[in-house]
Amino acid sequence: MKAKHWILAAACFSLLPAVSQARDTTHFLPFDTAMQEALNAGRLDGSVKFYLAGNKPAGKVSVVRAGVTTSKKTNAFNKTDEAACSWALQSALIHLQKAAKAAGANAVVDIASNYKHVEYKDSQKYECHAGAVMAGVALKGSLANVK
């Protein structure tokens, strides 16, 4: 009888590494949806415009500071991946808005996702990684004045 208990215990413990592995699901989500949500809620004030890589602003662009990065994470517990990713993106955009204002810029251009320092450029989507507990967005862009 003891052998059966030991075999059962060993089988249960062998499953633990698979259960304890953290989930890291990659999502590519619409940028404009989350940005508009932040504008509607007043989290962004509209004074700084955001342009994903591949979208050129109309007018003359003069870069104030290139290679500005931000990495934001948010609690994903009891949220859908999309909702948690939206919060993380909004936090990143708020950070970039503050950086742009401090630098005297009115836009952030050439924005690319930069998760774990791997760039992903898309003219309409951003990259987000979501797990059971946290979701994160990393962005890289240039602060600029658009006239």
N, C-alpha and C positions, 0 to 999 in steps of 0.2 A: 504494500500500500504506500509506503514511503517513496518508492521509486516513481509512482504515478504523480505524487504531489511535486516531486522535484522536476519531473519532465514538464508538468503543467506550469510551474513557476518559471522554468527556463524559457518556455515558449512565450509566456507573457512578457518577460523581461527583454526578449529579443525583439519585441514589437516597439519598445519604448523609443529607440532612436528614430524610427520613422514618425512616430507621433510627435516627438519633440522638435523635429525639423521646422524651422520657421518658414512660413509661406511668404513668397516674394513674387507677386503677380504683376507683370508689366502691362500697363494700359496706355493706349494712345487715344487721347480724348480731345474733343473740340475746345480750342482755346477761347474762342469768342463767347461761348456759353458761360464759362466761369468768370471771364472778365466782365461781361454784362451784368452778371449776378452781383459782382463786387461794386460796380457802378450804381446799380439800382439800390443796393443796401447802404450806400454812402461810405463804403470802405475805401473806395478810390474816388477822388474828387473830380476826375476828368481833366485836370490841368496837365497831366503827363499822358502822352499817347504811347501805345505799345504796338510794335511791328515785329511779327515773327520773321525769321529769315525767309527770304523769298518774296516778301511784301515790301515794296519800296514806297516810302512816303512821297506825297506830291510836294514838290518844292526842293529847295537847296538844303542838304544835310551837312552839318559840320559836327564831327564827333568831338565831344568834350573829354570823354574817358572811355577807352576800349577795354574789353575783357572784364567787365564787372560781373561778379557771380553772386548767387545766393542759393542756399539749400535750406528748405523748410520742411518740417515734418509735423504731422498732426495725429491726434488720437483717432484711430480707426475703429475702436471698439464700439460695437452696436451701430455702425454706420455702413452703408453700402460703400463699395470701393469707389464708385463715382462721386459720392458725396464727400468722402474723405479726401479724394484727390482734388476736388474743387476747392476745399478749404486750404489744402496745402498750396495750390497754385495761387489762390488769393493772398495768402500770407507772403508768398514770394513776390507777387506784384506790388503789394504794399511796401515791402522792403525796397524794391527797385524804384518806386515812386518817391520814397523819402531820399534815396541816394541821388536821384535825378534832380530833385529840388535843391538839395544841398550843393550840388555841383553847378547849379544854374542852368540845367538842361530842361527841355520841355518834351523830350521823347526818349524812349528806349528802343533802339533799332537792332536789327539782325539778331533777334532773340532765338536761342537754340536751347533745347533741353541738354543738360550736362550731367546726367546721373552717373555717379562714380567716375567722373571726368571723361565720359564717352559722349561725344556730341551726337545729337539727333536733331536734324533740321527738317522742318515741315512747315509749309505756309499756312496750315490750318489747325494742326494738332500739337499737343505737348505730351511728353512722356511722364508717367507717374508710376511709382512702384508701391503696391499696397500689400500689407500683410494682415494678420489677425489683430494686431495691436496698433501698428503705426502705418501711415502712408507718407510718402515723401516725393517732393518735386525739387529738382535742381535746375536752375536757369543760368544762362550766360548771355550777355548782350553788351551793347555799347550805349552809353549815355550821349545824347546828341541834342542839338538845336535844329529844328526844322523851321524854315522860313518860306 
